[in-house]
Each structure stands twice: as C-alpha cells, then as structure tokens.
Amino acid sequence: MWPRVDGMRALELGSPGEMRARLNALVLAGTKRATAGLRSEYDDESEAVEHVGELLVLVDDDGARVGVVEVTEVTHCRFGDVTWEFAQAEGEGHTDLDHWRRGHIRFWGSEGQDVVDDTAVVCLRFALVEQG
C-alpha cells in the first residue's frame, strides 16, 4: 500500500533526492502537469489506479506535504503509445518523444523495471490546487 498523508494518497515523484526535489519544484511552478507510472507498480502494491477528481498529496523525501494536486485525467496505454502531448505536459524539458522515452526507460530500468513498447503505463494529468 502506498503512503497516506491526511487521508489522501501520497504522490512521490521520481527517486528521492535531487530528482524528487526538481520534479516537485516543477509541479509547484505549474510546469509539470502530468506523470506516468507503470501499471505493474499498482499491481505489485495492490493499489488502485487514481481516479479523476482524486486529491493527492505531493511529498518530499521525508514524506512531508509540499502541495496537493487534483487528478484531471487518467489514461491507460502501452508505453509505445504515449503521445508527445502527454510527454510535454510532464514539463521536464524533453526535446521530443524519443527523448522522453529514453529518459523513462533509463529511469524505470534503474528501478529494476524493464520497459518495452508493450509495457502497460498509467498516464495521469493533474492540476496543483494547494502549495505547502
């Protein structure tokens, strides 16, 4: 089960450390409005997929609340079918869809997850509703 804060699921972006701090800063600046996760992560943790309207607590490395986002869209697709529009909404400075894919394959690979075009992903779009 994923961590809960104030009765809401926690949104832990990226890896702890510099990556999480950078991604959280992008959310708080309004630049990052989306994130992708592997469907297998939900299954492995027996965790339900987020739903539209759900509030998630954005947390830092210590699990402290840094903001709250509201889920505005949930899409299930193959990794190879993620669109450039979605990749841009992640707000991480990717130059094209291939750059986005390489970065995500590298990240998930570092987490022990092999990703291919047929890998199932969950694409979340969200809006920042509260800072701090």
C-alpha positions as CSV (number, residue, x, y, z in Angstrom):
1,M,0.0,0.0,0.0
2,W,1.3,3.5,-0.9
3,P,1.7,6.1,1.9
4,R,-1.2,8.2,3.0
5,V,-1.0,11.8,4.3
6,D,-4.0,13.5,5.8
7,G,-6.2,10.6,4.5
8,M,-5.0,11.1,0.9
9,R,-2.6,9.1,-1.2
10,A,0.9,10.4,-1.4
11,L,2.4,11.3,-4.8
12,E,6.1,10.5,-4.6
13,L,7.6,11.7,-7.9
14,G,10.9,10.2,-9.2
15,S,13.6,9.0,-7.0
16,P,14.4,10.5,-3.6
17,G,17.0,13.3,-3.6
18,E,17.7,15.8,-6.4
19,M,15.3,14.2,-8.8
20,R,12.3,14.4,-6.5
21,A,13.2,18.0,-5.4
22,R,13.4,19.0,-9.1
23,L,10.1,17.4,-10.1
24,N,8.3,18.8,-7.0
25,A,9.6,22.3,-7.9
26,L,8.2,21.9,-11.4
27,V,4.8,20.9,-10.1
28,L,4.8,23.9,-7.7
29,A,5.8,26.2,-10.5
30,G,2.9,24.9,-12.6
31,T,5.2,23.5,-15.3
32,K,4.7,19.8,-14.5
33,R,1.1,18.8,-15.0
34,A,1.4,15.1,-15.7
35,T,3.3,11.9,-14.7
36,A,3.4,8.4,-15.9
37,G,3.6,5.2,-13.9
38,L,4.0,1.5,-14.7
39,R,0.7,-0.4,-14.3
40,S,2.8,-3.3,-12.7
41,E,3.7,-1.0,-9.8
42,Y,0.0,-0.7,-9.0
43,D,-0.5,-4.4,-9.2
44,D,2.6,-5.2,-7.2
45,E,1.4,-2.9,-4.4
46,S,-2.3,-3.9,-4.6
47,E,-3.0,-0.3,-5.2
48,A,-6.0,1.1,-7.1
49,V,-5.3,3.4,-10.0
50,E,-6.0,7.1,-9.3
51,H,-9.3,8.5,-10.5
52,V,-10.4,11.9,-11.9
53,G,-11.2,14.2,-9.0
54,E,-8.9,12.4,-6.5
55,L,-6.7,14.7,-4.4
56,L,-3.1,13.5,-4.0
57,V,-0.5,14.9,-1.5
58,L,2.7,15.8,-3.2
59,V,5.5,14.8,-0.7
60,D,9.2,15.3,-0.3
61,D,11.8,12.7,0.6
62,D,10.7,12.7,4.2
63,G,7.1,12.2,3.4
64,A,6.3,15.9,4.3
65,R,3.5,17.6,2.4
66,V,4.7,20.2,-0.2
67,G,1.4,20.5,-2.1
68,V,-1.8,19.0,-3.2
69,V,-2.8,18.1,-6.8
70,E,-6.2,17.0,-8.2
71,V,-6.2,14.3,-10.8
72,T,-7.8,15.7,-14.0
73,E,-7.3,12.7,-16.4
74,V,-6.3,9.1,-16.2
75,T,-5.3,7.2,-19.3
76,H,-4.1,3.6,-19.7
77,C,-2.0,2.8,-22.7
78,R,1.1,1.0,-24.0
79,F,4.4,2.7,-23.4
80,G,4.9,2.9,-27.1
81,D,1.5,4.8,-27.5
82,V,2.3,7.6,-25.1
83,T,1.8,10.9,-27.0
84,W,4.1,13.8,-27.4
85,E,1.3,16.0,-26.0
86,F,1.4,14.0,-22.8
87,A,5.2,13.9,-22.7
88,Q,5.2,17.7,-23.0
89,A,2.7,18.0,-20.1
90,E,5.3,16.3,-17.9
91,G,7.2,19.6,-18.1
92,E,10.6,18.1,-17.7
93,G,12.2,19.6,-20.8
94,H,12.2,16.7,-23.1
95,T,13.0,17.8,-26.7
96,D,10.9,15.1,-28.4
97,L,9.0,11.9,-27.8
98,D,12.1,9.7,-28.3
99,H,14.0,11.8,-25.7
100,W,11.1,11.3,-23.3
101,R,11.0,7.5,-24.0
102,R,14.8,7.1,-23.5
103,G,14.6,9.0,-20.2
104,H,11.8,6.9,-18.9
105,I,13.3,3.6,-20.0
106,R,16.5,4.7,-18.2
107,F,14.7,5.7,-15.0
108,W,12.5,2.6,-14.8
109,G,15.5,0.5,-15.6
110,S,17.4,2.0,-12.7
111,E,14.4,0.9,-10.6
112,G,14.7,-2.7,-11.8
113,Q,11.8,-2.5,-14.3
114,D,12.4,-3.4,-18.0
115,V,10.2,-1.3,-20.2
116,V,9.3,-2.1,-23.9
117,D,6.7,-0.6,-26.2
118,D,4.0,-3.1,-25.0
119,T,4.6,-2.2,-21.3
120,A,1.3,-1.0,-19.7
121,V,1.5,2.5,-18.3
122,V,-0.9,4.8,-16.4
123,C,-0.7,8.4,-17.6
124,L,-2.0,10.9,-15.0
125,R,-2.7,14.6,-15.6
126,F,-3.2,16.8,-12.6
127,A,-3.6,20.4,-11.5
128,L,-2.0,22.0,-8.5
129,V,-4.7,23.0,-6.0
130,E,-2.6,23.9,-3.0
131,Q,1.0,24.7,-2.1
132,G,2.6,23.6,1.2
